[in-house]
Amino acid sequence: MTKLFHKIIFLVLIFTYQILPQSFGFGCLGFVGGFGGFSYQQYNADGLNRYVANFNSSYSEYIDNDMSEFGKATGYRVGVNVFRAKFSGIFVTAKGFYQQLLEDHSARVYQTAIGIDYEYDLKIKSWGVGADIGIPVTDFFSWKILDGSIIVNSARFTETINSSQGTSVKKYDNDETEIGYSIGTGFIFEIIKDYISLEGAASYSQLTIDKMKADDGSGYLEFNAQTGSTDKFINSGGFNAVIQLNVGFPL
């Protein structure tokens, strides 16, 4: 997987450096810097939500409110702009990032006078490399016409049961590495020109997670107890929004 990232980064650099000749001056080789911010992701988790539906059905007589379905995760994104170079009327960025998203839901079951708390946590971790191309609209505002990334995703699903007998925790991880992508558009607002900027992006992010395997080796997470179904845990992605703060330095 490390070799795959190296190849992708190399291709991005080659592609972007050959787009157009660059004008020279201060920061003539572009800018490099880091960024961090908030990320929001929608997704379709048919398998996981079937598991939640089975839970609600099994304990329907003992819970006041059903456990909610999964489909909207929030978290953070941090990364590096390998370079952001300005050409004649356009700019190009090559970047790499790490993202972590979390969604959790819980319910209390009253099979006895003392309730039992069930909590389901989903954590999605992603590594990505990408590039964007855009145009300046004013001296302080730019439009990212196209923003695309290739993303490697992994997931951990944790079931925690708290009762009078103690706490039971069971964890599941995706069985295989999953590769997705995102494509969208966005903006850059210069707070301190060329050094500090606020950046936003809205995109479609493809996300799939197939099978989830228990970390204790006891088997796969079954989404339908009646049939033993192990369909996709997350079957597709959806809308993704990122807002981040960039700090850059001239090369």
N, C-alpha and C positions, 0 to 999 in steps of 0.2 A: 504493500500500500504506500510506503514511503517513496518507492521508486515511481509509482504512478503520479504522486504529487509533484515530484521533481520534473517529470516530463511535462505535466500540465503547465507548471510555472514557466518552464523554458519556452514552450510554444506561445504562451501569452506574451512573454517578453519579446520574442522574435516578431510576433504579429504586430504588436503595438508600436515597436520602434520603427517598423518599416511602413507605417501608414502614410506619414507626411514628413518632409523635412521640418526641423524645429528652428524657430527664431532664437538667436543668441542674445545673451544679456545676463542680468543677475538671476541666478538659479537656472542657468541655461540648460542644465541636464534634468530639470524638473524638481519635484519635491518628494521627500520620503517622510513618513510619519506614522503615528499610531492613532487608533480611534477606539471608542467604547460607547455603548449606548443600549437602548431598550429595543426588544424585539417582540413582535406579536405574530402568532401563527395559527391559522385555521387548518383543520384537517378532517378527513373522514375516516373514522375508526370503526368500521362495521363489526369486525371481530371482537374488539374490546367492548363495544357497546352491547353486543350480544351477551357477553359475559356479565355486564352490569344488569341487563334485562333479566338474565337468569337469577341473579342475586335478588332483585326486586320481587320476582315471581315466587322464589323460594321462601322469602320472609314477608310476604304481603300481609299476613295476619299479625305480624309483630312489629312493624315499623309505622311511624306516623307519616313520614315523608320518604318517597322513593329516592334512592341515590341518583344523582344527576348523570347525564351522559357526558362523555368526553368529546372534545372537538375544538377547544380554544386554549392554547398554551401561551404563556408569557415568560420572558426571561431576559437574558442579556446577550450582547454580542461584543466581542473585543477582537482587534486585529491590527494589521499593518497595511498601510498603503505602500507597496513596494516602490512605486513612483507615481506621481501625477504630473504629466508633462503637458505643456501648452504649445499648440501648433498654430498655424494661421487660421484663426477663427474657431478652433475646436480644442478640446482637451481630452486626454486619454489617461485612464487609471488602471493599474494592475494591483490586485490586493489579495490578501489571505486573511482568514478569520476563523475564530472558534465561537460557537453559539451553544448556549444551554437554555432549554425551555422546560417549564414545569406546569403540570396541571394535577390537581388532587381533588377528590370528592370523598365524602364520608356519610355514614348513616349509623343510627343506633337501633339495635334489635332488642326487644323486650320479651324474650321467651320465658323469663322469670321476673321476679320483682326487681332484680338488679340487671340493668342494661348491659349489653355487649356492644362495644364500639368497633366498627369496621372502617378502615381507611384505605383507599386505593390511591397510590401516587404513581404518576407517569413522568419520567424524566427523559427528554430527548436531547442527545448531544450530537453536534454537527461540526465537521471541519470542512472548510470550503476555500476555493480559489476562484477568482473571477476578474472581470474587467468591465469598465464602463466607458462610454464615449458621450460627450456632450458639447454644448455651446454656451458661451457667456451671453446672458441677456442684458445685464447691466454690469457696472464695475464690481458690484457686490452680490449679484445673484446669477446663478447659472442653472441651466436645465440639463439634467442627465437624460439624454434621449433614449439610450439603451443601457441597461445594467443587467449583466448576466453572470451566473456563477455555476460551477459544478460542486456538488456537496456530497460528502460521505456522512451518512446518518447511522446512529445507534440509539437503542432505547433500553430503559430499565423500568420494569413495572413491579411495584412493591405492594404487597398486601399485609397490613398490620391489623391484628385483632387484639383488642384490650378487654379483658374480662376479669372477674374476681379471681380467676386461676392464674393470672399473670398476662404477659404479652407474648404473642406469637407473630413472627415476621417471616414472610416468604418472599423471595426475590426471583424475578425472571429477567433474562437478557435475550436480545435478539440473536437468533441462531447464526445468521450470516451478515456480513457487511452489506449495507444497502446504499446504492448510489442514486442521487437525485439531482435536481437542477432548479434554478430560479431564473426568471426573466421578467424584467419590469422597467420602470422609469422612476425618476426622482428629481431632486433639486439639491443645490449647494448654496448656502448663504454665508458669505464671508463676514466674520465678526472682526477679525484683524487680518486684513488681506494677505493671503498666501501663508499665514501662520496658524490661525485658529478659525475654524468654520463649523457651521451646523449643517448636517447633511441628513436628508430623508429619502426613503425609497418605498415604493409600493410595487409589489410584484406577485406573480403566481409562482408558488414553490411546490415542486413535485416531491412528495414524501411517501414512501412505502416501507412498511416493516412487516416481514412475513411471519415467521414462527418465533414464539417466545419460549425459551427453555429455562427450567428451574436451575438456579446456580448450585443446588445440592444434588443435581443429577437425577432427580425423581421423575423427570419427564417434561412434556410440553404443556403449556397452558391450554386447557380445553375451553373453547368458546361456547360450546353447546354440550352440556352434560349428557343429554339423551343420545346424541349421535357420535360423540367423541370428535366433533369437527375441529380441525385446526386450520381454518381458512386464514387469510391475511389479518394480522393484528391491526395494522393501519393500511388501508387500501389505496388512499390517495391524499394528496396535499390540498392546498387552497391558497387563499389570500394571505400574504405576508407583508408586514409593515415594519420598518426599522427607522429609528431616529437616533443619530449618533453625533458625538462631538469629535472633530478631527484636530490634531495638532501636527503641523508640518514643519519641515526644515528644508531649506534650499540645498541642492546638490551642486 
